[in-house]
Amino acid sequence: MVKQWWVRRYTAARAKAEAGMTTAEYAMGTIAACGFAAVLYKVVTSGAVSGALQSVIGRALDAQF
């Protein structure tokens, strides 16, 4: 009887202690995604990558069928 009471109390206390955990994980994931998007944007808009993309698109548009 005492064991069951302790298990219920421990489980409830643990659940209460971790209540904000999912919100913090979502926030960290959002920050990481924004950081990755910023780095990816800088890479794609750089001169070398922009020139390579224009070259690939130009060759694709000039392809003969």
C-alpha positions in Angstrom: 0.0 0.0 0.0 2.8 2.4 0.9 4.7 1.5 -2.1 1.8 2.3 -4.4 1.4 5.6 -2.8 5.1 6.4 -3.2 5.1 5.4 -6.8 2.1 7.6 -7.6 3.6 10.5 -5.7 7.0 10.1 -7.4 5.4 9.8 -10.8 3.3 12.9 -10.3 6.2 14.9 -9.0 8.4 13.9 -11.9 5.8 14.8 -14.4 5.3 18.2 -12.8 9.1 18.8 -12.8 9.3 18.1 -16.6 6.2 20.0 -17.5 8.0 22.8 -19.4 10.5 20.5 -21.1 8.7 20.2 -24.4 8.3 24.0 -24.7 12.1 24.5 -24.2 12.9 21.8 -26.7 10.6 23.4 -29.3 12.3 26.8 -28.6 15.8 25.4 -29.0 14.7 23.6 -32.2 13.3 26.8 -33.7 16.4 28.7 -32.8 18.6 26.0 -34.4 16.4 26.0 -37.6 16.6 29.8 -37.9 20.4 29.7 -37.5 20.7 27.0 -40.1 18.4 28.9 -42.5 20.6 32.0 -42.1 23.8 30.2 -42.8 22.2 28.4 -45.8 20.9 31.8 -47.1 24.4 33.3 -46.9 25.9 30.4 -48.7 23.4 30.3 -51.5 23.6 34.1 -52.1 27.4 34.1 -52.2 29.0 34.9 -55.5 30.5 31.5 -56.2 27.3 29.5 -55.5 25.2 32.1 -57.3 27.4 31.8 -60.4 27.2 28.0 -60.3 23.5 28.0 -60.0 23.1 30.5 -62.9 25.4 28.3 -65.0 23.4 25.1 -64.2 20.1 26.9 -65.0 21.5 28.4 -68.2 22.7 25.0 -69.4 19.3 23.5 -68.6 17.5 26.2 -70.5 19.8 25.9 -73.5 19.5 22.1 -73.7 18.2 20.8 -77.0 15.5 18.1 -77.0 
